[in-house]
């Protein structure tokens, strides 16, 4: 008896999700550029040609994975942000959510690692790229401007390098949890991270409390 259109659709959705799950693990552990379509297809036990029945390219998979994560990230931020949460307060809340995501489960850590790596790669090509939705991007842009204005002892380029180092550090934390899970039983403290950051960019240990 031939399958119904409903059954065919369900099978396609299931196989698409299997491909996404496989790509997520491979991208986050090996790096997007080092993963081939053949590697994804082999991991899913499908042929190279069959892969294209579900996705047109690796980029399409990457976009789908990050879009799902960004939607959840923006939703989580919108729940905790107040109207005047700009500057360090915004970035502390963002970092806290990213770290909580990384610590909540293995799969969420993979998503967080992939998101951070994609952002770093994207910023490398286009520093002015919009990362979040319109509302959260407004918070991000204003917060970045506010912190930059308070950092009079370093150049704008040096500030951007420090910001990128924070993203790299968070990505490295996610990767370390994948490689050495027993070493990270407690999440890093966001206030401590910002104390170190303030000392580096302002020569001060002052920092805002978000509680």
Backbone as ProteinMPNN parsed JSONL, in Angstrom:
{"seq_chain_A": "XXXXXXXXXXXXXXXXXXXXXXXXXXXXXXXXXXXXXXXXXXXXXXXXXXXXXXXXXXXXXXXXXXXXXXXXXXXXXXXXXXXXXXXXXXXXXXXXXXXXXXXXXXXXXXXXXXXXXXXXXXXXXXXXXXXXXXXXXXXXXXXXXXXXXXXXXXXXXXXXXXXXXXXXXXXXXXXXXXXXXXXXXXXXXXXXXXXXXXXXXXXXXXXXXXX", "coords_chain_A": {"N_chain_A": [[0.851, -1.201, 0.0], [0.687, 2.118, -0.955], [2.339, 5.005, 0.525], [0.678, 7.683, 2.24], [0.242, 11.213, 1.524], [0.522, 12.616, 3.872], [2.02, 10.829, 5.444], [4.359, 10.757, 3.916], [5.18, 13.404, 4.19], [5.666, 13.488, 6.941], [7.769, 11.679, 7.162], [9.709, 13.017, 5.663], [10.064, 15.312, 7.236], [11.072, 14.161, 9.562], [13.482, 13.026, 8.608], [14.761, 15.361, 7.76], [15.141, 16.621, 10.212], [16.898, 14.815, 11.391], [19.127, 15.203, 9.78], [19.712, 17.873, 10.403], [20.312, 17.592, 13.147], [22.571, 15.963, 13.023], [24.324, 17.612, 11.546], [24.55, 19.757, 13.309], [26.011, 18.652, 15.464], [28.385, 17.923, 14.116], [29.257, 20.404, 12.981], [29.663, 21.943, 15.301], [31.641, 20.59, 16.681], [33.722, 19.988, 14.902], [33.984, 22.209, 13.297], [32.577, 24.459, 10.962], [33.698, 24.886, 8.358], [35.274, 22.638, 7.98], [33.614, 20.526, 7.698], [32.05, 18.392, 5.444], [29.46, 17.899, 2.962], [29.284, 15.221, 2.342], [30.215, 14.086, 4.739], [28.143, 14.721, 6.494], [26.034, 13.372, 5.234], [26.966, 10.707, 5.372], [26.976, 10.342, 8.132], [24.279, 10.366, 8.611], [23.512, 8.182, 7.254], [22.707, 8.288, 4.566], [22.645, 8.842, 0.996], [24.859, 10.968, -0.942], [23.477, 12.292, -2.986], [20.827, 12.083, -2.091], [20.808, 13.788, 0.032], [20.383, 16.333, -1.04], [17.706, 16.385, -1.499], [16.636, 17.363, 0.711], [18.071, 19.564, 1.742], [19.612, 22.431, 0.275], [22.258, 23.154, 0.56], [25.232, 23.31, 2.692], [25.267, 25.823, 3.863], [22.577, 26.487, 4.01], [21.683, 24.739, 5.983], [23.211, 25.635, 8.162], [22.176, 28.222, 8.458], [19.538, 27.622, 9.179], [19.896, 26.279, 11.634], [21.122, 28.282, 13.232], [19.164, 30.282, 13.11], [17.068, 29.197, 14.574], [18.271, 29.095, 17.11], [18.856, 31.819, 17.607], [16.295, 32.936, 17.659], [15.277, 31.799, 20.049], [17.145, 32.819, 21.847], [16.728, 35.616, 21.676], [14.115, 35.718, 22.591], [14.475, 34.861, 25.242], [16.074, 36.955, 26.193], [14.34, 39.148, 25.936], [12.563, 38.603, 27.955], [13.909, 39.205, 30.302], [14.994, 41.744, 30.125], [14.876, 45.186, 31.005], [13.543, 48.518, 30.378], [15.685, 50.333, 30.622], [17.999, 48.852, 30.495], [20.882, 49.012, 29.481], [24.27, 49.172, 28.168], [26.766, 47.751, 30.264], [24.993, 46.223, 31.742], [23.199, 45.076, 29.916], [24.99, 43.45, 28.422], [25.912, 41.728, 30.402], [23.592, 40.304, 31.028], [23.11, 39.09, 28.575], [25.421, 37.473, 28.334], [25.069, 35.851, 30.546], [22.814, 34.371, 29.854], [23.809, 33.012, 27.593], [25.837, 31.461, 28.801], [24.323, 29.981, 30.627], [22.768, 28.556, 28.796], [24.774, 27.023, 27.573], [25.436, 25.385, 29.684], [23.147, 23.988, 30.243], [22.485, 21.663, 28.78], [23.943, 19.081, 26.711], [23.226, 19.309, 23.975], [22.29, 21.952, 23.851], [24.641, 23.248, 24.422], [26.095, 22.648, 22.122], [24.58, 24.107, 20.262], [25.026, 26.717, 21.245], [27.81, 26.96, 20.973], [28.045, 26.739, 18.166], [26.591, 29.012, 17.375], [28.153, 31.132, 18.494], [30.591, 30.755, 17.135], [29.742, 31.198, 14.529], [28.95, 33.872, 14.669], [31.416, 35.11, 15.239], [32.806, 34.504, 12.871], [31.168, 35.831, 11.046], [31.345, 38.514, 11.923], [33.992, 38.923, 11.37], [33.94, 39.192, 8.641], [32.052, 41.18, 8.216], [31.823, 43.726, 10.228], [29.638, 45.267, 10.988], [27.341, 43.813, 10.988], [23.929, 42.806, 11.556], [22.854, 41.004, 14.279], [20.825, 40.078, 16.009], [17.207, 40.113, 16.541], [15.199, 42.995, 15.614], [14.496, 44.488, 17.938], [16.221, 43.537, 20.011], [18.646, 43.982, 18.809], [18.71, 46.728, 18.855], [19.073, 47.231, 21.596], [21.598, 46.039, 21.824], [23.22, 47.623, 20.086], [23.012, 50.215, 21.255], [24.054, 49.647, 23.77], [26.665, 48.859, 23.221], [27.672, 51.258, 22.167], [27.429, 52.912, 24.417], [29.23, 51.748, 26.252], [31.625, 51.967, 24.827], [31.946, 54.755, 24.781], [32.582, 55.251, 27.388], [35.078, 54.289, 27.654], [37.823, 55.728, 27.627], [40.522, 55.408, 27.615], [41.484, 53.621, 25.78], [41.756, 52.739, 22.31], [39.222, 52.706, 19.682], [39.578, 50.481, 18.06], [41.094, 48.808, 19.709], [39.195, 48.34, 21.669], [37.237, 46.924, 20.211], [38.719, 44.642, 19.676], [38.953, 43.57, 22.251], [36.28, 42.99, 22.776], [35.848, 41.006, 20.868], [37.569, 39.113, 21.907], [36.188, 38.358, 24.172], [33.997, 37.017, 23.049], [35.419, 34.961, 21.802], [36.439, 33.709, 24.072], [34.107, 32.753, 25.296], [33.281, 30.961, 23.315], [35.433, 29.194, 23.425], [35.048, 28.217, 25.983], [32.659, 26.745, 25.637], [33.624, 24.831, 23.827], [35.527, 23.581, 25.418], [33.914, 22.371, 27.313], [32.814, 20.404, 25.752], [35.053, 18.831, 25.084], [36.32, 18.362, 27.547], [34.442, 17.516, 29.735], [34.322, 16.949, 32.523], [35.837, 18.823, 33.772], [34.418, 21.139, 34.076], [32.348, 21.792, 36.214], [31.054, 23.837, 37.383], [29.562, 26.857, 36.416], [31.202, 29.703, 34.881], [31.567, 32.838, 36.601], [29.683, 35.632, 35.804], [29.881, 38.282, 36.779], [32.499, 38.335, 37.734], [33.892, 38.014, 35.34], [33.297, 40.466, 34.132], [34.457, 42.216, 35.947], [37.163, 41.729, 35.516], [37.213, 42.511, 32.831], [36.548, 45.261, 33.032], [38.805, 46.145, 34.408], [40.691, 45.76, 32.457], [39.893, 47.5, 30.347], [39.262, 49.913, 31.469], [40.882, 50.343, 33.605], [39.837, 49.972, 36.077], [37.967, 48.47, 38.76], [35.344, 48.782, 39.048], [31.937, 47.889, 38.611], [28.664, 47.353, 37.236], [25.787, 46.274, 39.041], [23.52, 43.707, 38.326], [21.472, 42.587, 39.656]], "CA_chain_A": [[0.0, 0.0, 0.0], [1.536, 3.321, -1.02], [2.215, 5.941, 1.643], [-0.129, 8.873, 2.016], [1.016, 12.459, 1.498], [0.807, 12.943, 5.282], [3.127, 9.969, 5.854], [5.556, 11.229, 3.208], [5.599, 14.666, 4.814], [6.204, 13.164, 8.259], [9.073, 11.048, 6.938], [10.63, 14.069, 5.229], [10.367, 16.164, 8.39], [11.932, 13.392, 10.45], [14.799, 12.936, 8.0], [15.343, 16.711, 7.799], [15.607, 16.864, 11.585], [18.083, 13.981, 11.583], [20.233, 15.888, 9.108], [20.029, 19.048, 11.222], [20.96, 17.134, 14.381], [23.909, 15.496, 12.66], [25.122, 18.777, 11.158], [24.822, 20.526, 14.533], [27.109, 18.005, 16.18], [29.613, 18.007, 13.312], [29.678, 21.806, 12.877], [30.098, 22.488, 16.591], [32.824, 19.887, 17.168], [34.796, 19.982, 13.905], [34.055, 23.484, 12.605], [31.749, 24.462, 9.755], [34.489, 24.788, 7.128], [35.9, 21.314, 7.869], [32.576, 19.507, 7.525], [31.55, 18.293, 4.076], [28.131, 17.316, 2.804], [29.466, 13.767, 2.434], [30.326, 13.724, 6.154], [26.793, 14.779, 7.057], [25.267, 12.284, 4.626], [27.444, 9.445, 5.945], [26.53, 10.264, 9.521], [22.834, 10.108, 8.576], [23.312, 6.948, 6.482], [22.007, 8.569, 3.314], [23.57, 9.119, -0.099], [25.152, 12.374, -1.228], [22.39, 12.826, -3.798], [19.596, 12.177, -1.314], [20.941, 14.964, 0.89], [19.856, 17.515, -1.719], [16.244, 16.361, -1.457], [16.232, 17.993, 1.975], [18.728, 20.869, 1.89], [20.337, 22.826, -0.934], [23.674, 23.367, 0.831], [25.626, 23.429, 4.104], [24.882, 27.154, 4.335], [21.158, 26.463, 4.354], [21.589, 24.068, 7.281], [23.774, 26.551, 9.169], [21.209, 29.298, 8.644], [18.39, 27.081, 9.901], [20.305, 26.0, 13.014], [21.333, 29.538, 13.954], [17.896, 31.009, 13.209], [16.349, 28.606, 15.7], [18.926, 29.506, 18.355], [18.703, 33.265, 17.782], [14.902, 33.182, 18.078], [15.168, 31.455, 21.466], [17.993, 33.745, 22.589], [16.036, 36.902, 21.732], [12.952, 35.543, 23.465], [14.967, 34.817, 26.615], [16.52, 38.303, 26.543], [13.171, 40.017, 26.076], [11.904, 38.292, 29.217], [14.662, 39.709, 31.457], [15.445, 43.114, 29.926], [14.022, 46.331, 31.322], [13.689, 49.598, 29.403], [16.963, 51.045, 30.747], [19.086, 47.878, 30.615], [21.874, 49.205, 28.437], [25.652, 49.125, 28.625], [27.237, 46.501, 30.842], [23.859, 45.426, 32.219], [22.726, 44.265, 28.783], [25.954, 42.416, 28.063], [25.918, 40.729, 31.475], [22.417, 39.446, 30.875], [23.342, 38.28, 27.383], [26.421, 36.457, 28.642], [24.502, 34.903, 31.515], [21.937, 33.46, 29.11], [24.671, 32.152, 26.781], [26.502, 30.497, 29.674], [23.284, 29.069, 31.118], [22.446, 27.662, 27.688], [25.879, 26.077, 27.405], [25.466, 24.461, 30.812], [21.864, 23.327, 30.476], [22.502, 20.326, 28.185], [24.947, 18.935, 25.658], [22.741, 19.829, 22.696], [22.266, 23.418, 23.927], [26.027, 23.688, 24.335], [26.435, 22.593, 20.7], [23.934, 25.26, 19.621], [25.703, 27.936, 21.69], [29.129, 26.962, 20.334], [27.869, 27.032, 16.743], [26.164, 30.407, 17.278], [29.296, 32.007, 18.769], [31.553, 30.627, 16.036], [29.166, 31.847, 13.344], [29.02, 35.317, 14.895], [32.813, 35.521, 15.069], [33.113, 34.429, 11.439], [30.411, 36.882, 10.367], [31.934, 39.804, 12.293], [35.267, 39.014, 10.668], [33.659, 39.625, 7.265], [31.231, 42.392, 8.238], [31.702, 44.128, 11.631], [28.393, 45.982, 11.252], [26.224, 42.924, 10.722], [22.881, 42.719, 12.567], [22.867, 39.637, 14.781], [19.592, 39.709, 16.681], [16.036, 40.748, 15.943], [15.283, 44.461, 15.623], [14.424, 45.003, 19.305], [17.435, 43.202, 20.758], [19.759, 44.649, 18.147], [18.699, 48.101, 19.35], [19.741, 47.169, 22.903], [23.001, 45.704, 21.587], [23.9, 48.768, 19.487], [23.089, 51.281, 22.263], [24.935, 49.202, 24.854], [28.022, 48.912, 22.713], [28.028, 52.67, 22.069], [27.564, 53.446, 25.772], [30.472, 51.255, 26.845], [32.741, 52.56, 24.086], [32.092, 56.154, 25.195], [33.161, 55.305, 28.733], [36.445, 53.752, 27.593], [38.607, 56.806, 27.023], [41.956, 55.114, 27.663], [41.872, 52.716, 24.704], [41.194, 53.118, 21.017], [38.044, 51.944, 19.254], [40.057, 49.2, 17.544], [41.451, 47.987, 20.866], [37.937, 47.941, 22.299], [36.64, 45.868, 19.39], [39.517, 43.431, 19.88], [38.577, 43.022, 23.548], [34.949, 42.417, 22.628], [36.014, 39.748, 20.143], [38.204, 38.166, 22.817], [35.138, 37.826, 25.04], [33.279, 36.024, 22.254], [36.32, 33.822, 21.648], [36.52, 33.027, 25.359], [32.862, 32.011, 25.481], [33.337, 29.836, 22.384], [36.413, 28.251, 23.965], [34.411, 27.575, 27.128], [31.754, 25.732, 25.09], [34.432, 23.754, 23.261], [36.156, 22.853, 26.52], [32.892, 21.524, 27.914], [32.657, 19.247, 24.871], [36.249, 17.994, 25.136], [36.69, 18.035, 28.92], [33.217, 17.802, 30.492], [34.472, 16.825, 33.97], [36.566, 19.973, 34.309], [33.542, 22.299, 34.209], [31.183, 21.43, 37.02], [30.419, 25.077, 37.818], [29.667, 27.855, 35.365], [31.979, 30.892, 35.235], [30.781, 33.929, 37.169], [29.646, 36.761, 34.869], [30.378, 39.491, 37.436], [33.964, 38.244, 37.758], [34.347, 38.278, 33.971], [33.22, 41.904, 33.868], [35.454, 42.881, 36.774], [38.415, 41.612, 34.75], [37.056, 43.33, 31.632], [36.653, 46.663, 33.431], [40.198, 46.446, 34.734], [41.444, 45.805, 31.21], [39.565, 48.592, 29.435], [39.106, 51.183, 32.171], [41.798, 50.45, 34.729], [38.977, 50.074, 37.249], [37.234, 47.251, 39.101], [33.923, 49.125, 39.209], [31.032, 47.272, 37.654], [27.263, 47.504, 37.608], [25.11, 45.09, 39.551], [22.297, 43.506, 37.564], [20.44, 41.963, 40.487]], "C_chain_A": [[0.883, 1.246, 0.0], [1.289, 4.241, 0.177], [1.356, 7.129, 1.259], [0.781, 10.095, 1.992], [1.391, 12.884, 2.919], [1.999, 12.129, 5.768], [4.429, 10.408, 5.192], [6.1, 12.511, 3.827], [6.242, 14.412, 6.174], [7.595, 12.55, 8.14], [10.106, 12.092, 6.535], [11.024, 14.973, 6.392], [11.303, 15.459, 9.363], [13.349, 13.313, 9.895], [15.501, 14.3, 8.0], [15.89, 17.008, 9.185], [16.841, 16.031, 11.898], [19.31, 14.631, 10.95], [20.672, 17.113, 9.911], [20.78, 18.643, 12.491], [22.393, 16.685, 14.108], [24.828, 16.673, 12.328], [25.486, 19.619, 12.378], [26.012, 19.948, 15.272], [28.421, 18.151, 15.417], [30.137, 19.435, 13.233], [30.299, 22.294, 14.18], [31.361, 21.816, 17.114], [34.005, 19.952, 16.204], [35.002, 21.337, 13.235], [33.337, 23.415, 11.274], [32.559, 24.203, 8.485], [35.083, 23.396, 6.911], [34.892, 20.198, 7.65], [32.076, 19.544, 6.081], [30.135, 17.725, 4.072], [28.212, 15.796, 2.892], [29.555, 13.306, 3.884], [28.957, 13.72, 6.814], [25.956, 13.613, 6.541], [25.669, 10.94, 5.214], [26.946, 9.265, 7.368], [25.04, 9.936, 9.609], [22.486, 8.832, 7.798], [22.425, 7.179, 5.258], [23.049, 8.873, 2.245], [23.78, 10.628, -0.257], [23.987, 13.01, -1.995], [21.11, 13.016, -3.015], [19.615, 13.391, -0.393], [20.236, 16.164, 0.273], [18.331, 17.484, -1.876], [15.721, 17.116, -0.235], [16.827, 19.388, 2.148], [19.562, 21.156, 0.647], [21.841, 22.92, -0.717], [23.946, 23.309, 2.328], [25.163, 24.76, 4.674], [23.415, 27.199, 4.738], [20.939, 25.8, 5.708], [22.072, 24.997, 8.389], [22.784, 27.668, 9.487], [20.013, 28.819, 9.466], [18.724, 26.83, 11.366], [20.457, 27.292, 13.816], [20.048, 30.344, 14.103], [17.085, 30.5, 14.384], [16.943, 29.071, 17.023], [18.715, 30.987, 18.623], [17.286, 33.614, 18.224], [14.733, 32.913, 19.576], [15.975, 32.415, 22.338], [17.311, 35.098, 22.745], [14.825, 36.829, 22.654], [13.366, 35.54, 24.93], [15.418, 36.205, 27.078], [15.338, 39.237, 26.779], [12.458, 39.792, 27.404], [12.606, 38.928, 30.416], [15.096, 41.163, 31.31], [14.397, 44.132, 30.361], [14.351, 47.463, 30.356], [15.066, 50.25, 29.422], [18.157, 50.103, 30.888], [20.046, 47.982, 29.437], [23.273, 49.081, 29.025], [26.021, 47.754, 29.164], [26.087, 45.614, 31.301], [23.332, 44.52, 31.113], [23.693, 43.13, 28.498], [26.072, 41.348, 29.145], [24.751, 39.768, 31.322], [22.551, 38.546, 29.652], [24.316, 37.147, 27.682], [25.882, 35.417, 29.607], [23.6, 33.899, 30.806], [22.772, 32.502, 28.266], [25.332, 31.071, 27.634], [25.498, 29.496, 30.233], [22.883, 28.073, 30.031], [23.524, 26.585, 27.522], [25.895, 25.017, 28.495], [24.201, 23.641, 30.97], [21.806, 21.913, 29.914], [23.568, 20.281, 27.103], [24.478, 19.57, 24.356], [22.667, 21.351, 22.712], [23.674, 23.997, 23.894], [26.501, 23.669, 22.881], [25.846, 23.793, 19.959], [24.666, 26.56, 19.978], [27.066, 28.064, 21.032], [29.009, 27.341, 18.86], [27.477, 28.485, 16.537], [27.353, 31.351, 17.458], [30.319, 31.948, 17.636], [31.049, 31.318, 14.772], [29.236, 33.359, 13.475], [30.443, 35.821, 14.689], [33.202, 35.525, 13.592], [32.428, 35.549, 10.675], [30.994, 38.261, 10.661], [33.274, 40.004, 11.601], [35.088, 39.526, 9.24], [32.928, 40.961, 7.233], [30.99, 42.82, 9.675], [30.37, 44.796, 11.978], [27.148, 45.113, 11.054], [25.213, 42.953, 11.872], [22.744, 41.253, 12.984], [21.486, 39.203, 15.255], [18.374, 40.216, 15.903], [16.123, 42.256, 16.166], [15.318, 45.026, 17.046], [15.722, 44.762, 20.06], [18.655, 43.846, 20.119], [19.853, 46.11, 18.575], [19.381, 48.179, 20.713], [21.245, 46.957, 22.72], [23.77, 46.92, 21.081], [24.073, 49.897, 20.499], [24.061, 50.91, 23.376], [26.39, 49.288, 24.443], [28.516, 50.352, 22.648], [28.274, 53.262, 23.449], [28.871, 53.012, 26.412], [31.685, 51.861, 26.146], [33.002, 53.986, 24.544], [32.738, 56.278, 26.564], [34.61, 54.847, 28.761], [37.35, 54.755, 26.883], [40.097, 56.487, 26.948], [42.41, 54.113, 26.616], [41.195, 53.159, 23.417], [39.979, 52.258, 20.686], [38.452, 50.563, 18.749], [40.428, 48.264, 18.69], [40.205, 47.499, 21.588], [37.281, 46.795, 21.525], [37.397, 44.556, 19.552], [39.163, 42.764, 21.205], [37.203, 42.369, 23.491], [35.03, 41.074, 21.906], [36.666, 38.683, 21.016], [37.178, 37.554, 23.777], [34.357, 36.746, 24.305], [34.128, 34.769, 22.065], [36.408, 33.014, 22.941], [35.273, 32.2, 25.628], [32.82, 30.793, 24.559], [34.289, 28.76, 22.898], [35.842, 27.513, 25.178], [33.477, 26.464, 26.658], [32.534, 24.542, 24.54], [35.085, 22.921, 24.349], [35.162, 21.937, 27.22], [32.65, 20.266, 27.065], [33.834, 18.286, 25.043], [36.564, 17.504, 26.551], [35.506, 18.286, 29.862], [33.387, 17.746, 32.011], [35.184, 18.015, 34.596], [35.64, 21.141, 34.632], [32.249, 21.9, 34.91], [30.427, 22.667, 37.498], [30.63, 26.141, 36.75], [30.501, 29.046, 35.805], [31.064, 32.022, 35.695], [30.855, 35.15, 36.258], [30.185, 38.034, 35.501], [31.908, 39.495, 37.496], [34.538, 38.536, 36.381], [34.349, 39.777, 33.697], [34.142, 42.709, 34.77], [36.805, 42.876, 36.062], [38.362, 42.505, 33.512], [37.205, 44.811, 31.958], [38.083, 47.047, 33.749], [41.017, 46.584, 33.459], [41.169, 47.037, 30.381], [39.425, 49.946, 30.123], [40.157, 51.4, 33.255], [41.032, 50.552, 36.031], [38.297, 48.742, 37.498], [35.76, 47.548, 39.343], [33.108, 48.38, 38.18], [29.614, 47.386, 38.172], [26.678, 46.185, 38.069], [23.808, 44.918, 38.793], [21.197, 42.883, 38.401], [19.425, 43.002, 40.96]], "O_chain_A": [[1.736, 1.4, 0.874], [0.204, 4.263, 0.759], [1.313, 7.532, 0.096], [1.944, 10.023, 2.39], [2.462, 13.45, 3.136], [2.89, 12.664, 6.428], [5.48, 10.427, 5.833], [7.31, 12.686, 3.972], [7.241, 15.042, 6.523], [8.49, 12.865, 8.924], [11.243, 12.062, 7.006], [12.187, 15.356, 6.518], [12.213, 16.074, 9.92], [14.314, 13.512, 10.633], [16.71, 14.372, 8.218], [16.973, 17.577, 9.322], [17.738, 16.497, 12.601], [20.4, 14.607, 11.523], [21.867, 17.357, 10.077], [21.767, 19.277, 12.863], [23.308, 16.992, 14.872], [25.973, 16.719, 12.777], [26.6, 20.135, 12.471], [26.922, 20.68, 15.662], [29.453, 18.467, 16.009], [31.336, 19.66, 13.399], [31.328, 22.97, 14.173], [32.085, 22.41, 17.913], [35.158, 19.969, 16.634], [36.064, 21.595, 12.669], [33.466, 22.435, 10.541], [32.161, 23.402, 7.639], [35.363, 23.017, 5.774], [35.275, 19.048, 7.438], [31.724, 20.604, 5.565], [29.679, 17.146, 5.058], [27.321, 15.154, 3.448], [29.027, 12.248, 4.228], [28.642, 12.826, 7.6], [25.258, 12.95, 7.307], [24.806, 10.119, 5.525], [26.544, 8.17, 7.763], [24.593, 9.305, 10.567], [21.32, 8.452, 7.698], [21.53, 6.391, 4.954], [24.209, 9.134, 2.564], [22.992, 11.441, 0.227], [23.566, 14.126, -1.69], [20.381, 13.984, -3.232], [18.568, 13.954, -0.074], [19.57, 16.926, 0.974], [17.737, 18.458, -2.338], [14.542, 17.462, -0.152], [16.156, 20.292, 2.646], [20.14, 20.251, 0.045], [22.619, 22.787, -1.661], [23.018, 23.264, 3.136], [24.722, 24.832, 5.821], [23.053, 27.874, 5.701], [20.104, 26.25, 6.493], [21.422, 25.131, 9.426], [22.581, 28.015, 10.651], [19.535, 29.534, 10.347], [17.92, 27.137, 12.245], [19.977, 27.385, 14.946], [19.857, 31.019, 15.115], [16.48, 31.287, 15.111], [16.209, 29.403, 17.954], [18.423, 31.372, 19.755], [17.096, 34.49, 19.068], [14.116, 33.707, 20.287], [15.545, 32.78, 23.432], [17.316, 35.669, 23.836], [14.547, 37.765, 23.405], [12.695, 36.143, 25.768], [15.175, 36.587, 28.223], [15.346, 40.027, 27.723], [11.813, 40.704, 27.92], [11.97, 39.167, 31.443], [15.531, 41.764, 32.292], [13.201, 43.964, 30.121], [15.322, 47.381, 29.604], [15.57, 50.672, 28.381], [19.218, 50.518, 31.354], [20.028, 47.158, 28.522], [23.437, 48.906, 30.232], [25.643, 46.727, 28.601], [26.192, 44.389, 31.254], [23.054, 43.343, 31.342], [23.279, 41.981, 28.348], [26.308, 40.181, 28.834], [24.911, 38.557, 31.472], [22.156, 37.38, 29.684], [24.066, 35.995, 27.324], [26.203, 34.233, 29.495], [23.621, 32.71, 31.124], [22.481, 31.307, 28.222], [25.383, 29.906, 27.24], [25.784, 28.301, 30.306], [22.683, 26.891, 30.308], [23.225, 25.403, 27.354], [26.318, 23.885, 28.262], [24.178, 22.69, 31.753], [21.153, 21.046, 30.496], [24.037, 21.319, 26.636], [25.237, 20.288, 23.705], [22.949, 21.987, 21.696], [23.882, 25.104, 23.399], [27.225, 24.567, 22.453], [26.515, 24.418, 19.136], [24.897, 27.402, 19.11], [27.442, 29.146, 20.582], [29.778, 28.164, 18.362], [27.977, 29.131, 15.616], [27.538, 32.27, 16.661], [30.852, 32.979, 17.225], [31.818, 31.94, 14.04], [29.545, 34.054, 12.508], [30.653, 36.844, 14.038], [33.857, 36.455, 13.123], [33.015, 36.148, 9.774], [31.125, 39.086, 9.757], [33.648, 41.132, 11.282], [35.961, 40.203, 8.696], [33.151, 41.777, 6.339], [30.046, 42.336, 10.301], [30.015, 44.879, 13.154], [26.033, 45.629, 10.964], [25.597, 43.107, 13.032], [22.543, 40.375, 12.145], [21.03, 38.102, 14.945], [18.49, 40.682, 14.769], [17.035, 42.731, 16.843], [16.089, 45.944, 17.327], [16.263, 45.678, 20.679], [19.597, 44.217, 20.818], [20.948, 46.669, 18.649], [20.176, 49.086, 20.961], [22.059, 47.609, 23.374], [24.851, 47.222, 21.586], [25.154, 50.478, 20.599], [24.804, 51.76, 23.868], [27.243, 49.731, 25.212], [29.651, 50.637, 23.03], [29.219, 54.028, 23.637], [29.55, 53.819, 27.047], [32.662, 52.228, 26.799], [34.157, 54.388, 24.683], [33.369, 57.29, 26.868], [35.294, 54.999, 29.774], [37.605, 54.637, 25.685], [40.854, 57.206, 26.295], [43.594, 53.779, 26.558], [40.188, 53.866, 23.439], [39.736, 51.228, 21.315], [37.746, 49.583, 18.986], [40.117, 47.074, 18.653], [40.167, 46.365, 22.066], [36.827, 45.816, 22.118], [36.793, 43.484, 19.564], [39.08, 41.538, 21.282], [36.987, 41.315, 24.09], [34.357, 40.117, 22.29], [36.362, 37.497, 20.891], [37.283, 36.385, 24.148], [34.083, 35.684, 24.864], [33.622, 33.65, 22.156], [36.446, 31.784, 22.909], [35.362, 31.078, 26.127], [32.377, 29.719, 24.965], [33.994, 27.568, 22.819], [36.119, 26.33, 25.378], [33.493, 25.365, 27.212], [32.158, 23.39, 24.755], [35.189, 21.7, 24.226], [35.526, 20.851, 27.669], [32.323, 19.204, 27.593], [33.642, 17.073, 25.136], [37.019, 16.375, 26.736], [35.571, 19.185, 30.701], [32.66, 18.435, 32.726], [35.14, 18.198, 35.813], [36.024, 22.041, 35.38], [31.21, 21.701, 34.282], [29.292, 22.562, 37.964], [31.737, 26.309, 36.24], [30.512, 29.377, 36.991], [29.93, 32.145, 35.233], [31.942, 35.649, 35.966], [30.881, 38.799, 34.833], [32.536, 40.541, 37.328], [35.551, 39.224, 36.261], [35.29, 40.301, 33.101], [34.57, 43.797, 34.384], [37.499, 43.891, 36.013], [39.341, 43.174, 33.181], [37.902, 45.538, 31.251], [38.531, 48.141, 33.404], [41.922, 47.415, 33.379], [42.085, 47.584, 29.769], [39.461, 50.991, 29.474], [40.307, 52.51, 33.766], [41.517, 51.151, 36.991], [38.071, 47.97, 36.566], [35.011, 46.679, 39.789], [33.514, 48.246, 37.025], [29.381, 47.499, 39.375], [27.024, 45.119, 37.559], [23.06, 45.882, 38.629], [20.092, 42.671, 37.902], [18.481, 42.663, 41.673]]}, "name": "protein", "num_of_chains": 1, "seq": "XXXXXXXXXXXXXXXXXXXXXXXXXXXXXXXXXXXXXXXXXXXXXXXXXXXXXXXXXXXXXXXXXXXXXXXXXXXXXXXXXXXXXXXXXXXXXXXXXXXXXXXXXXXXXXXXXXXXXXXXXXXXXXXXXXXXXXXXXXXXXXXXXXXXXXXXXXXXXXXXXXXXXXXXXXXXXXXXXXXXXXXXXXXXXXXXXXXXXXXXXXXXXXXXXXX"}
